[in-house]
Amino acid sequence: MDANTEDQGAEETQEVKVPIEAIQVIDPEVVAKLPHGTRILTIAAHGASFWTRTARLDVEENGTRKPYFLKTTYGDLGKEMMSGEFACMTKVRAITPDLVPAPIAWGSYASIPHVHFLLCEFRPMTGEVPAAVDLAEKIAELHRRSSVGDGKAMFGSDVPTFHGNVRVEHGWSHFWEEYFARTTWKLFELELETRGDNDEVTLNMVFLFEKVIPRLLRPLQMGEHSIKPCLIHGDLWHGNTGSDAETGVPIIFDAASFYAHNEYELGVWRQPWNKINKAYREEYHKHFPKSWPEEDFDDRNALYAIRVNLLDSILYKDDPSYRQMLISGMRELVEKYPGGFQEWEASRIKGDAELSDVIVS
């Protein structure tokens, strides 16, 4: 597995708290996760990341040279990051085995205090973003095969996930609107705490939660209509993808997975900095149709993009552009849906009544 985290426009001077020694020594706890009798050959820095240090570990197993990918973090937050990513990658791997590098183990160093690690299969990559026709089909496959359709199906996750080093608590909800509103409100609280109060953010928040979210998400699970929770990657921008150097198949990594409305995955595909863009969204819907009401899809996508901007505004707190993108996205939807769900429902009831009159006459 390659690590090629790129900057989205944030500072490149982000300090990595993980000691450099974490990828210069081979800790006994890492060795313990390898097959018995493995002989360690080399360890060398590989890839780049703002919040972790990553390396390629080469070993000899039964006379054959084999590489592994090693990611290291620091502190209590870093420990949760490693355990959470291991859980997410394991879930995705169980559904689409060829789509992610195999997660081997996670744990804590014995030789360096407060350092934690994730050990994975090493998948050499070309460094190119997978083609839309290939990646979109595989992501749609992940969503279809993981969709849960029984009455107990819920949206959320039993483990926290991370957007960079931003912790996201999920919990569980039977209704997608409830899940989205509850967890997004918490993120807005964190954004305001991280960046400081802002009148435009707080004013638009009120209308976003009272009008926009009910208008765009409530119809998804209303009456005879329903959506099934699907396991998503959770942060699928181009820096978390690659193409297998040997087979050419798409690879995704750094998963922040939870069970969601499948279209939420496409929110980050709307971002102007993401090379996974509109062409990928259009290709995706050849394999996974838009949810009802289909005419709301683009605005649902814009709503999901707001949450992506919200997470980035927290993560890149010193870059004003992310908060401005957040405000702009909120304002656009708030202005478009002043009447909220109530206006849409009233219009629908009126339309049904007029149709019934036509049929009767």
Disulfide bonds with the S-S distance in Angstrom:
none
